[in-house]
Amino acid sequence: MDKYKNMKDGYDLELVLLRFLGMLMIVGCHLAAYFQLSALGQILNVGVQLFLFISGWIYSNRTIEDGKKWLGKRWLRICVPMYIWVVVLYILELGINGNRGVLSGIPVYLMDLQGISFLIEGVNPHLIIGTGHMWFLTAIMLCYMFTIVMKKIDVSVNKRSFAIFVFLGIVGVTAFAYIGVYTEWMFVYFLGYFLAQIWRDYTDKQWLLLTGCMLAAMAIRLGIRCFADETILYDIIVSQLTHNVLAIWIFGTVKWIGSKTEIIARIARNKAVCYLEEKSYYIYIVHYYFLTGTFSVRKMADNIGLQMLIFVILVWISAVILQKMDYFLVKNIEKILLKKRG
């Protein structure tokens, strides 16, 4: 938690809080689905777009001198916790259910391809129930790979070229969706990547314009839903693209508030927020299994209140242990790599 106290301005703290909000929304989306609150779940699902947008924004202006080394560090940060958790789940699945069929999914997890079914229609590897949310790890690692390409060819934009990128991106997302390839996740990542190069000010006028765009996007979404619900046009294209607008509005609103007051910085420095933010990725990794997997809290108690209490306890204990195991493994992996280079 001390790492946040040394930041001199609200800029980095705004991003810390936004990433925390993104992860919180993703967990909230799954809880909404658990309670069959589909409308709330659809809104909170914007956490995925928000987190991807922020990731693109962060790495846009960051210098990457050694692409392989940087990508290796990203792999350690993203994949090692997933590997540890999947090993735990395999032990549970084999020990309790005796389900040997899930073993066929081991190579998929090892290659970080567990999200392939969410990116390409019709590809369905045999995975452990309760790990479906990890499709995001496949998507974000692919975004990181394309980031290296962007850095090597030194792609930059101005307002005009950004507008062209947005137009071509929408056309591309739409065209690929109709052939069963879903690229919206990459589009929103690079929206953040390129917007970071041209978005400098957070004025009242700008926020009002952004709010107007968000409200217009939501109105368009509701209108199209009336005649195109449960179609590729609405479910894959319109809903996802309008979620991009909502994510950018959330981002812009936090940045706008942060430019006018210290409240964002104060919230981000709060001890409870710092503690949860530090563990947010581990919470994200473990939480879904306790809602849908073999150890779903629904199977442990009939009372909703007791289910949620058990859920919080199991998620917290699992996240703390996973974090400690991750730190231990990554530290030793880095030592081995340093010895080899030496």
Long-range contacts (C-beta under 8 A, 24 or more apart in sequence): 1-271, 1-274, 1-275, 1-278, 4-268, 4-269, 4-274, 5-269, 7-265, 9-265, 10-258, 10-259, 10-262, 10-264, 10-265, 10-268, 11-258, 13-258, 13-264, 13-265, 13-268, 13-269, 14-254, 14-255, 14-258, 14-264, 14-265, 14-268, 15-54, 15-57, 15-58, 16-268, 16-277, 17-254, 17-264, 17-267, 17-268, 17-273, 17-277, 18-50, 18-54, 18-250, 18-251, 18-254, 19-51, 19-54, 19-277, 19-280, 20-268, 20-273, 20-276, 20-277, 20-280, 21-47, 21-50, 21-250, 21-254, 22-47, 22-48, 22-50, 22-51, 22-54, 23-47, 23-51, 23-280, 23-281, 23-283, 23-284, 24-280, 25-50, 26-51, 26-133, 26-136, 26-284, 27-283, 27-284, 27-287, 30-133, 30-287, 30-288, 30-291, 31-291, 33-291, 34-291, 34-298, 42-239, 45-243, 46-243, 46-246, 46-247, 46-250, 48-136, 48-185, 48-243, 49-188, 49-240, 49-243, 49-244, 49-246, 49-247, 50-247, 50-250, 50-251, 51-136, 52-139, 52-140, 52-143, 52-185, 52-188, 52-189, 52-192, 52-247, 53-188, 53-189, 53-191, 53-192, 53-244, 53-247, 53-248, 53-251, 54-192, 54-251, 55-140, 55-143, 55-189, 55-192, 56-143, 56-147, 56-188, 56-189, 56-190, 56-191, 56-192, 56-193, 56-194, 56-196, 57-192, 57-193, 57-195, 57-196, 57-251, 58-192, 58-196, 59-144, 59-147, 59-193, 60-192, 60-193, 60-194, 60-196, 60-197, 61-196, 61-197, 64-147, 64-148, 64-151, 67-148, 67-151, 67-152, 70-148, 71-144, 71-145, 71-148, 72-337, 74-141, 74-144, 75-112, 75-141, 76-330, 76-333, 76-334, 77-330, 78-112, 78-137, 78-140, 78-141, 79-112, 79-137, 79-141, 80-326, 80-329, 80-330, 80-333, 81-281, 81-282, 81-285, 81-322, 81-323, 81-326, 82-109, 82-112, 82-114, 82-134, 82-137, 82-285, 83-109, 83-110, 84-322, 84-325, 84-326, 84-329, 85-285, 85-286, 85-289, 85-318, 85-322, 86-128, 86-131, 89-128, 89-130, 89-131, 89-289, 89-293, 90-128, 92-294, 92-295, 93-128, 93-294, 96-294, 97-294, 101-126, 102-126, 102-127, 102-128, 112-137, 112-138, 112-141, 113-138, 114-138, 115-139, 118-182, 119-181, 119-182, 119-185, 120-180, 120-181, 120-182, 121-180, 121-181, 121-182, 122-180, 128-289, 128-293, 129-292, 129-293, 129-294, 130-288, 130-289, 130-290, 130-291, 130-292, 130-293, 130-294, 130-296, 131-288, 131-289, 131-293, 132-288, 132-292, 133-284, 133-288, 134-285, 139-185, 139-186, 140-189, 142-186, 143-185, 143-186, 143-189, 143-190, 146-186, 146-190, 147-193, 150-190, 150-193, 156-197, 157-194, 157-197, 157-198, 158-198, 159-198, 162-194, 162-195, 162-198, 165-190, 165-194, 166-191, 170-241, 173-237, 173-240, 173-241, 174-237, 177-232, 177-236, 177-237, 178-232, 182-236, 184-236, 184-237, 184-240, 184-241, 184-244, 187-244, 188-244, 188-247, 191-244, 191-248, 192-251, 195-248, 202-252, 202-255, 202-256, 202-258, 202-259, 203-256, 204-256, 206-252, 206-256, 207-252, 207-253, 207-256, 210-248, 210-249, 210-252, 210-253, 211-249, 211-253, 213-245, 213-249, 214-245, 214-246, 214-248, 214-249, 217-241, 217-242, 217-245, 217-246, 218-242, 218-246, 279-319, 279-320, 279-323, 282-318, 282-319, 282-320, 282-322, 282-323, 282-326, 283-315, 283-316, 283-319, 285-319, 285-322, 286-315, 286-318, 286-319, 286-322, 287-311, 287-315, 290-314, 290-315, 290-318
